[in-house]
Amino acid sequence: MIIYGISGLGADKRVFQFLKLEHEFTPIDWIDPLKNESITEYAKRFSSVIDTSEKFCVLGVSFGGLIAVEINKFLNPELTILISSAETRNEIPLIYRMLGETKVVKIIPAKLLNPPRWIANRLFGTKQKKLLNEILNDTDLKFTKWAVQELSTWKNEQKVENVLKIVGTKDKLIPLKEDKNIHLIKGGGHLMIIDNADEVSKIINKEIKNLD
């Protein structure tokens, strides 16, 4: 079993470094979106590196979870793992959806999507502030602008049949919405994949073992 990892908006594979998984783990690097490319079209290009000749899972964090949901529509992963993310449009906070309706993201300069670090630290709620700042400093703001636009206008209402959702009770960016498939991480923030990596790893390992 191969687990393909998709990091969050503005993040990279460094967010996975604390996981202790019992299967091969392969993070997928972000690629540049094409002009006017939709999230569905992007997911198809992005997923071209996935080897479908072997059993695999897709793990998405935050915005990466939306990509994982889109990939699930045309590939056949054994399990789709969503961490600090959303399965459908209704799980995206209303304020983001309203932002998408205004289309303001398309016209604002990308540099305005680079928050002051003290604000980012409060929103992400991680103890690993140095790591978060390093990731944010390396963020491609053009990609961020595209991703924010796609997140705020995401139309998906289709549930994922084989899904594992892991959510922190103190996630400020994509807050908890009750669901029978959710595993709660008590006190976990948006970057609990870093701060609560051991607990997250145990849940994933157990769920994959149950697939056998």
C-alpha atoms as an extended CHARMM CRD file, in Angstrom:
* protein
*
       212  EXT
         1         1  MET       CA              0.0000000000        0.0000000000        0.0000000000  PROA      1               0.0000000000
         2         2  ILE       CA              1.2900000000        3.4140000000       -0.9770000000  PROA      2               0.0000000000
         3         3  ILE       CA             -0.0260000000        6.5530000000        0.7220000000  PROA      3               0.0000000000
         4         4  TYR       CA              0.1850000000        9.6550000000       -1.4740000000  PROA      4               0.0000000000
         5         5  GLY       CA              0.3040000000       12.8880000000        0.5400000000  PROA      5               0.0000000000
         6         6  ILE       CA             -1.0610000000       16.2480000000       -0.5950000000  PROA      6               0.0000000000
         7         7  SER       CA             -0.0740000000       19.1660000000        1.6240000000  PROA      7               0.0000000000
         8         8  GLY       CA             -2.1950000000       22.2060000000        2.4370000000  PROA      8               0.0000000000
         9         9  LEU       CA             -2.5940000000       25.6380000000        0.9360000000  PROA      9               0.0000000000
        10        10  GLY       CA              0.7460000000       27.4010000000        0.9660000000  PROA      10              0.0000000000
        11        11  ALA       CA              2.3740000000       24.3830000000        2.5780000000  PROA      11              0.0000000000
        12        12  ASP       CA              4.7100000000       21.6780000000        1.3760000000  PROA      12              0.0000000000
        13        13  LYS       CA              5.8220000000       18.1630000000        2.2680000000  PROA      13              0.0000000000
        14        14  ARG       CA              7.4980000000       19.4180000000        5.4580000000  PROA      14              0.0000000000
        15        15  VAL       CA              4.0930000000       19.1430000000        7.1680000000  PROA      15              0.0000000000
        16        16  PHE       CA              4.3490000000       15.3430000000        6.8780000000  PROA      16              0.0000000000
        17        17  GLN       CA              7.7410000000       14.9600000000        8.5140000000  PROA      17              0.0000000000
        18        18  PHE       CA              6.4280000000       13.9640000000       11.9570000000  PROA      18              0.0000000000
        19        19  LEU       CA              4.0560000000       11.2230000000       10.7870000000  PROA      19              0.0000000000
        20        20  LYS       CA              4.9300000000        7.6290000000       11.6730000000  PROA      20              0.0000000000
        21        21  LEU       CA              3.1010000000        5.5480000000        9.1080000000  PROA      21              0.0000000000
        22        22  GLU       CA              3.3750000000        1.8080000000        8.6160000000  PROA      22              0.0000000000
        23        23  HSD       CA              3.1510000000        1.9610000000        4.8200000000  PROA      23              0.0000000000
        24        24  GLU       CA              5.1820000000        3.5950000000        2.0820000000  PROA      24              0.0000000000
        25        25  PHE       CA              4.4910000000        7.3300000000        2.0210000000  PROA      25              0.0000000000
        26        26  THR       CA              4.9930000000        9.4770000000       -1.0680000000  PROA      26              0.0000000000
        27        27  PRO       CA              4.3060000000       13.2180000000       -0.8950000000  PROA      27              0.0000000000
        28        28  ILE       CA              3.3000000000       14.8500000000       -4.1810000000  PROA      28              0.0000000000
        29        29  ASP       CA              4.8100000000       18.2450000000       -4.9470000000  PROA      29              0.0000000000
        30        30  TRP       CA              2.4330000000       20.9960000000       -6.0310000000  PROA      30              0.0000000000
        31        31  ILE       CA              2.4870000000       21.9450000000       -9.7140000000  PROA      31              0.0000000000
        32        32  ASP       CA              1.6450000000       25.3440000000      -11.1470000000  PROA      32              0.0000000000
        33        33  PRO       CA             -2.0100000000       25.7280000000      -12.1630000000  PROA      33              0.0000000000
        34        34  LEU       CA             -2.7150000000       26.6380000000      -15.7570000000  PROA      34              0.0000000000
        35        35  LYS       CA             -4.5370000000       29.8430000000      -16.6330000000  PROA      35              0.0000000000
        36        36  ASN       CA             -8.2240000000       29.5830000000      -15.6710000000  PROA      36              0.0000000000
        37        37  GLU       CA             -7.7330000000       25.9360000000      -14.6850000000  PROA      37              0.0000000000
        38        38  SER       CA            -10.4470000000       24.5030000000      -12.4250000000  PROA      38              0.0000000000
        39        39  ILE       CA             -9.6960000000       22.4360000000       -9.3380000000  PROA      39              0.0000000000
        40        40  THR       CA            -11.0530000000       19.3530000000      -11.1270000000  PROA      40              0.0000000000
        41        41  GLU       CA             -8.8080000000       19.8470000000      -14.1440000000  PROA      41              0.0000000000
        42        42  TYR       CA             -5.8690000000       20.5590000000      -11.8500000000  PROA      42              0.0000000000
        43        43  ALA       CA             -6.4870000000       17.3770000000       -9.8440000000  PROA      43              0.0000000000
        44        44  LYS       CA             -6.3140000000       15.2770000000      -13.0130000000  PROA      44              0.0000000000
        45        45  ARG       CA             -2.9330000000       16.7050000000      -13.9920000000  PROA      45              0.0000000000
        46        46  PHE       CA             -1.6750000000       16.6360000000      -10.4180000000  PROA      46              0.0000000000
        47        47  SER       CA             -2.5690000000       12.9640000000       -9.9440000000  PROA      47              0.0000000000
        48        48  SER       CA             -0.6290000000       11.7800000000      -12.9920000000  PROA      48              0.0000000000
        49        49  VAL       CA              2.2320000000       10.6490000000      -10.7190000000  PROA      49              0.0000000000
        50        50  ILE       CA              0.0150000000        8.1720000000       -8.8420000000  PROA      50              0.0000000000
        51        51  ASP       CA              0.7590000000        4.5440000000       -9.6850000000  PROA      51              0.0000000000
        52        52  THR       CA             -2.6830000000        2.9720000000       -9.9790000000  PROA      52              0.0000000000
        53        53  SER       CA             -1.2610000000       -0.4910000000      -10.6750000000  PROA      53              0.0000000000
        54        54  GLU       CA             -0.7300000000       -0.8550000000       -6.9070000000  PROA      54              0.0000000000
        55        55  LYS       CA             -3.1360000000       -0.3670000000       -4.0310000000  PROA      55              0.0000000000
        56        56  PHE       CA             -2.9530000000        3.2070000000       -2.7850000000  PROA      56              0.0000000000
        57        57  CYS       CA             -4.4860000000        5.7680000000       -0.4560000000  PROA      57              0.0000000000
        58        58  VAL       CA             -4.6810000000        9.5150000000       -0.9190000000  PROA      58              0.0000000000
        59        59  LEU       CA             -4.0650000000       11.7660000000        2.0930000000  PROA      59              0.0000000000
        60        60  GLY       CA             -4.9180000000       15.4480000000        1.8430000000  PROA      60              0.0000000000
        61        61  VAL       CA             -4.3280000000       18.1960000000        4.3980000000  PROA      61              0.0000000000
        62        62  SER       CA             -6.4940000000       21.3490000000        4.3690000000  PROA      62              0.0000000000
        63        63  PHE       CA             -6.7190000000       22.5110000000        0.7190000000  PROA      63              0.0000000000
        64        64  GLY       CA             -4.9540000000       19.2850000000       -0.2110000000  PROA      64              0.0000000000
        65        65  GLY       CA             -8.0250000000       17.4650000000        1.0490000000  PROA      65              0.0000000000
        66        66  LEU       CA            -10.1410000000       19.1340000000       -1.6190000000  PROA      66              0.0000000000
        67        67  ILE       CA             -7.7020000000       17.8880000000       -4.2390000000  PROA      67              0.0000000000
        68        68  ALA       CA             -7.9110000000       14.3980000000       -2.6730000000  PROA      68              0.0000000000
        69        69  VAL       CA            -11.7170000000       14.4780000000       -2.9510000000  PROA      69              0.0000000000
        70        70  GLU       CA            -11.4760000000       15.4690000000       -6.6070000000  PROA      70              0.0000000000
        71        71  ILE       CA             -8.9600000000       12.6870000000       -7.2820000000  PROA      71              0.0000000000
        72        72  ASN       CA            -11.3250000000       10.1950000000       -5.6580000000  PROA      72              0.0000000000
        73        73  LYS       CA            -13.8750000000       10.9550000000       -8.3870000000  PROA      73              0.0000000000
        74        74  PHE       CA            -11.7990000000        9.4830000000      -11.2020000000  PROA      74              0.0000000000
        75        75  LEU       CA             -9.2650000000        7.2110000000       -9.5160000000  PROA      75              0.0000000000
        76        76  ASN       CA            -10.0080000000        4.4100000000       -7.0840000000  PROA      76              0.0000000000
        77        77  PRO       CA             -7.9970000000        4.8150000000       -3.8650000000  PROA      77              0.0000000000
        78        78  GLU       CA             -8.4740000000        2.2360000000       -1.1290000000  PROA      78              0.0000000000
        79        79  LEU       CA             -9.0030000000        5.1150000000        1.2820000000  PROA      79              0.0000000000
        80        80  THR       CA             -9.2280000000        8.8970000000        1.0390000000  PROA      80              0.0000000000
        81        81  ILE       CA             -7.8370000000       10.5300000000        4.1770000000  PROA      81              0.0000000000
        82        82  LEU       CA             -8.8430000000       14.1170000000        4.9120000000  PROA      82              0.0000000000
        83        83  ILE       CA             -6.9540000000       15.9500000000        7.6530000000  PROA      83              0.0000000000
        84        84  SER       CA             -8.0810000000       19.4250000000        8.7790000000  PROA      84              0.0000000000
        85        85  SER       CA            -10.1170000000       19.5730000000        5.5980000000  PROA      85              0.0000000000
        86        86  ALA       CA            -13.5770000000       19.3180000000        4.0460000000  PROA      86              0.0000000000
        87        87  GLU       CA            -15.4060000000       16.6230000000        2.1340000000  PROA      87              0.0000000000
        88        88  THR       CA            -18.1160000000       18.8240000000        0.5980000000  PROA      88              0.0000000000
        89        89  ARG       CA            -18.8350000000       22.4890000000       -0.0550000000  PROA      89              0.0000000000
        90        90  ASN       CA            -21.0990000000       22.6510000000        2.9960000000  PROA      90              0.0000000000
        91        91  GLU       CA            -18.0930000000       21.9830000000        5.2460000000  PROA      91              0.0000000000
        92        92  ILE       CA            -16.2920000000       25.0440000000        3.9040000000  PROA      92              0.0000000000
        93        93  PRO       CA            -16.9180000000       27.9460000000        6.3380000000  PROA      93              0.0000000000
        94        94  LEU       CA            -19.6270000000       30.3310000000        5.1360000000  PROA      94              0.0000000000
        95        95  ILE       CA            -17.2880000000       33.3250000000        5.2270000000  PROA      95              0.0000000000
        96        96  TYR       CA            -15.0460000000       31.6590000000        2.6130000000  PROA      96              0.0000000000
        97        97  ARG       CA            -18.0130000000       30.8230000000        0.3910000000  PROA      97              0.0000000000
        98        98  MET       CA            -19.2570000000       34.4100000000        0.6260000000  PROA      98              0.0000000000
        99        99  LEU       CA            -15.7880000000       35.5940000000       -0.3320000000  PROA      99              0.0000000000
       100       100  GLY       CA            -15.9760000000       33.3780000000       -3.4040000000  PROA      100             0.0000000000
       101       101  GLU       CA            -19.3230000000       34.8960000000       -4.4070000000  PROA      101             0.0000000000
       102       102  THR       CA            -17.8080000000       38.3930000000       -4.4200000000  PROA      102             0.0000000000
       103       103  LYS       CA            -14.9890000000       37.3020000000       -6.7840000000  PROA      103             0.0000000000
       104       104  VAL       CA            -12.7370000000       39.7140000000       -4.8960000000  PROA      104             0.0000000000
       105       105  VAL       CA             -9.9140000000       37.1490000000       -4.7640000000  PROA      105             0.0000000000
       106       106  LYS       CA             -9.4920000000       37.4270000000       -8.5340000000  PROA      106             0.0000000000
       107       107  ILE       CA             -8.7750000000       41.1390000000       -8.4040000000  PROA      107             0.0000000000
       108       108  ILE       CA             -6.6780000000       41.6150000000       -5.2680000000  PROA      108             0.0000000000
       109       109  PRO       CA             -2.8660000000       41.4650000000       -5.5100000000  PROA      109             0.0000000000
       110       110  ALA       CA             -1.4250000000       38.0900000000       -4.5220000000  PROA      110             0.0000000000
       111       111  LYS       CA              0.8540000000       39.7440000000       -1.9470000000  PROA      111             0.0000000000
       112       112  LEU       CA             -2.2000000000       40.6000000000        0.1730000000  PROA      112             0.0000000000
       113       113  LEU       CA             -2.6720000000       36.8720000000        0.7780000000  PROA      113             0.0000000000
       114       114  ASN       CA              0.5460000000       36.7490000000        2.7730000000  PROA      114             0.0000000000
       115       115  PRO       CA             -0.6440000000       37.3240000000        6.3710000000  PROA      115             0.0000000000
       116       116  PRO       CA              1.4800000000       38.8600000000        9.1370000000  PROA      116             0.0000000000
       117       117  ARG       CA              3.1810000000       36.0320000000       10.9780000000  PROA      117             0.0000000000
       118       118  TRP       CA              1.4880000000       36.7350000000       14.3100000000  PROA      118             0.0000000000
       119       119  ILE       CA             -1.9130000000       36.3760000000       12.6380000000  PROA      119             0.0000000000
       120       120  ALA       CA             -0.8410000000       33.1930000000       10.8540000000  PROA      120             0.0000000000
       121       121  ASN       CA              0.4270000000       31.7300000000       14.1140000000  PROA      121             0.0000000000
       122       122  ARG       CA             -2.9350000000       32.3680000000       15.7960000000  PROA      122             0.0000000000
       123       123  LEU       CA             -4.9520000000       30.9400000000       12.9060000000  PROA      123             0.0000000000
       124       124  PHE       CA             -2.8610000000       27.8160000000       12.3930000000  PROA      124             0.0000000000
       125       125  GLY       CA             -2.4330000000       27.3020000000       16.1180000000  PROA      125             0.0000000000
       126       126  THR       CA              0.7750000000       25.2920000000       15.8880000000  PROA      126             0.0000000000
       127       127  LYS       CA              3.5160000000       25.0140000000       18.4740000000  PROA      127             0.0000000000
       128       128  GLN       CA              6.0050000000       24.7050000000       15.6240000000  PROA      128             0.0000000000
       129       129  LYS       CA              5.9950000000       28.4210000000       14.8250000000  PROA      129             0.0000000000
       130       130  LYS       CA              9.4560000000       28.4020000000       13.2730000000  PROA      130             0.0000000000
       131       131  LEU       CA              8.4700000000       25.6350000000       10.8590000000  PROA      131             0.0000000000
       132       132  LEU       CA              5.2260000000       27.4090000000        9.9570000000  PROA      132             0.0000000000
       133       133  ASN       CA              7.0650000000       30.6660000000        9.2800000000  PROA      133             0.0000000000
       134       134  GLU       CA              9.6060000000       28.8660000000        7.0920000000  PROA      134             0.0000000000
       135       135  ILE       CA              6.8310000000       27.2610000000        5.0560000000  PROA      135             0.0000000000
       136       136  LEU       CA              4.9620000000       30.5580000000        4.6730000000  PROA      136             0.0000000000
       137       137  ASN       CA              8.1610000000       32.3370000000        3.6240000000  PROA      137             0.0000000000
       138       138  ASP       CA              8.5890000000       29.7880000000        0.8190000000  PROA      138             0.0000000000
       139       139  THR       CA              4.9860000000       29.9960000000       -0.3450000000  PROA      139             0.0000000000
       140       140  ASP       CA              4.2190000000       30.7880000000       -3.9880000000  PROA      140             0.0000000000
       141       141  LEU       CA              1.6140000000       33.5420000000       -3.6120000000  PROA      141             0.0000000000
       142       142  LYS       CA              0.3630000000       33.1190000000       -7.1850000000  PROA      142             0.0000000000
       143       143  PHE       CA             -0.4970000000       29.5340000000       -6.3370000000  PROA      143             0.0000000000
       144       144  THR       CA             -2.0660000000       30.6960000000       -3.0620000000  PROA      144             0.0000000000
       145       145  LYS       CA             -4.3080000000       33.1340000000       -4.9150000000  PROA      145             0.0000000000
       146       146  TRP       CA             -5.5010000000       30.4100000000       -7.2950000000  PROA      146             0.0000000000
       147       147  ALA       CA             -6.0610000000       27.9670000000       -4.4350000000  PROA      147             0.0000000000
       148       148  VAL       CA             -8.0130000000       30.4580000000       -2.2880000000  PROA      148             0.0000000000
       149       149  GLN       CA            -10.2370000000       31.2140000000       -5.2720000000  PROA      149             0.0000000000
       150       150  GLU       CA            -10.8710000000       27.5000000000       -5.9010000000  PROA      150             0.0000000000
       151       151  LEU       CA            -11.5190000000       26.7660000000       -2.2210000000  PROA      151             0.0000000000
       152       152  SER       CA            -13.9840000000       29.6360000000       -1.8480000000  PROA      152             0.0000000000
       153       153  THR       CA            -15.9310000000       28.6390000000       -4.9890000000  PROA      153             0.0000000000
       154       154  TRP       CA            -15.7130000000       24.8330000000       -4.6130000000  PROA      154             0.0000000000
       155       155  LYS       CA            -19.0230000000       23.2960000000       -5.6860000000  PROA      155             0.0000000000
       156       156  ASN       CA            -18.5640000000       19.6790000000       -4.6410000000  PROA      156             0.0000000000
       157       157  GLU       CA            -21.5440000000       18.1120000000       -2.8620000000  PROA      157             0.0000000000
       158       158  GLN       CA            -20.5370000000       14.5060000000       -3.5300000000  PROA      158             0.0000000000
       159       159  LYS       CA            -19.6560000000       12.4260000000       -0.4620000000  PROA      159             0.0000000000
       160       160  VAL       CA            -16.6470000000       10.1090000000       -0.5560000000  PROA      160             0.0000000000
       161       161  GLU       CA            -17.6070000000        6.4980000000        0.0860000000  PROA      161             0.0000000000
       162       162  ASN       CA            -14.2610000000        5.3250000000        1.4680000000  PROA      162             0.0000000000
       163       163  VAL       CA            -13.2220000000        8.3120000000        3.5870000000  PROA      163             0.0000000000
       164       164  LEU       CA            -11.3620000000        8.8750000000        6.8390000000  PROA      164             0.0000000000
       165       165  LYS       CA            -11.7310000000       12.3770000000        8.2650000000  PROA      165             0.0000000000
       166       166  ILE       CA             -9.4770000000       13.6110000000       11.0720000000  PROA      166             0.0000000000
       167       167  VAL       CA            -10.3960000000       16.9720000000       12.5960000000  PROA      167             0.0000000000
       168       168  GLY       CA             -9.0360000000       19.0280000000       15.4890000000  PROA      168             0.0000000000
       169       169  THR       CA            -11.5070000000       20.4210000000       18.0190000000  PROA      169             0.0000000000
       170       170  LYS       CA             -9.7080000000       23.7840000000       17.9810000000  PROA      170             0.0000000000
       171       171  ASP       CA             -9.2920000000       24.2170000000       14.2270000000  PROA      171             0.0000000000
       172       172  LYS       CA             -9.8860000000       27.9140000000       13.5010000000  PROA      172             0.0000000000
       173       173  LEU       CA             -9.5680000000       27.7350000000        9.7040000000  PROA      173             0.0000000000
       174       174  ILE       CA            -11.8660000000       24.8110000000        8.8680000000  PROA      174             0.0000000000
       175       175  PRO       CA            -13.8630000000       24.2900000000       12.0740000000  PROA      175             0.0000000000
       176       176  LEU       CA            -15.4090000000       20.9820000000       13.0590000000  PROA      176             0.0000000000
       177       177  LYS       CA            -18.7420000000       19.9380000000       11.5490000000  PROA      177             0.0000000000
       178       178  GLU       CA            -20.2820000000       16.7950000000       13.0410000000  PROA      178             0.0000000000
       179       179  ASP       CA            -20.0250000000       13.6860000000       10.8850000000  PROA      179             0.0000000000
       180       180  LYS       CA            -20.0970000000        9.9660000000       11.6450000000  PROA      180             0.0000000000
       181       181  ASN       CA            -16.8300000000        9.4430000000        9.7740000000  PROA      181             0.0000000000
       182       182  ILE       CA            -14.8580000000       11.9860000000       11.8110000000  PROA      182             0.0000000000
       183       183  HSD       CA            -12.0500000000       11.1360000000       14.2150000000  PROA      183             0.0000000000
       184       184  LEU       CA            -11.5690000000       14.0000000000       16.6440000000  PROA      184             0.0000000000
       185       185  ILE       CA             -8.2040000000       15.1800000000       17.9180000000  PROA      185             0.0000000000
       186       186  LYS       CA             -8.9310000000       16.9170000000       21.2130000000  PROA      186             0.0000000000
       187       187  GLY       CA             -7.2550000000       20.3240000000       21.3260000000  PROA      187             0.0000000000
       188       188  GLY       CA             -5.9320000000       19.9090000000       17.7840000000  PROA      188             0.0000000000
       189       189  GLY       CA             -5.5020000000       23.0240000000       15.6600000000  PROA      189             0.0000000000
       190       190  HSD       CA             -5.3410000000       23.3500000000       11.8860000000  PROA      190             0.0000000000
       191       191  LEU       CA             -1.7870000000       22.0000000000       11.8260000000  PROA      191             0.0000000000
       192       192  MET       CA             -2.4280000000       19.0600000000       14.1430000000  PROA      192             0.0000000000
       193       193  ILE       CA             -0.6780000000       16.8970000000       11.5400000000  PROA      193             0.0000000000
       194       194  ILE       CA              2.4650000000       18.4630000000       13.0230000000  PROA      194             0.0000000000
       195       195  ASP       CA              1.5520000000       18.9740000000       16.6780000000  PROA      195             0.0000000000
       196       196  ASN       CA             -0.4690000000       15.7620000000       17.0830000000  PROA      196             0.0000000000
       197       197  ALA       CA              1.4080000000       13.6320000000       14.5750000000  PROA      197             0.0000000000
       198       198  ASP       CA              1.5850000000       10.5280000000       16.7870000000  PROA      198             0.0000000000
       199       199  GLU       CA             -2.1570000000       10.4720000000       17.3970000000  PROA      199             0.0000000000
       200       200  VAL       CA             -2.9240000000       11.1590000000       13.7320000000  PROA      200             0.0000000000
       201       201  SER       CA             -0.5180000000        8.4010000000       12.6720000000  PROA      201             0.0000000000
       202       202  LYS       CA             -2.1560000000        5.8410000000       14.9770000000  PROA      202             0.0000000000
       203       203  ILE       CA             -5.6030000000        6.5790000000       13.5280000000  PROA      203             0.0000000000
       204       204  ILE       CA             -4.3610000000        6.2550000000        9.9460000000  PROA      204             0.0000000000
       205       205  ASN       CA             -2.4120000000        3.0590000000       10.6030000000  PROA      205             0.0000000000
       206       206  LYS       CA             -5.4160000000        1.4690000000       12.3170000000  PROA      206             0.0000000000
       207       207  GLU       CA             -7.8230000000        2.3900000000        9.5200000000  PROA      207             0.0000000000
       208       208  ILE       CA             -5.5350000000        1.0690000000        6.8030000000  PROA      208             0.0000000000
       209       209  LYS       CA             -5.0110000000       -2.1530000000        8.7410000000  PROA      209             0.0000000000
       210       210  ASN       CA             -8.7980000000       -2.5580000000        8.8530000000  PROA      210             0.0000000000
       211       211  LEU       CA             -8.8640000000       -2.5060000000        5.0510000000  PROA      211             0.0000000000
       212       212  ASP       CA             -7.0950000000       -5.8780000000        4.8970000000  PROA      212             0.0000000000
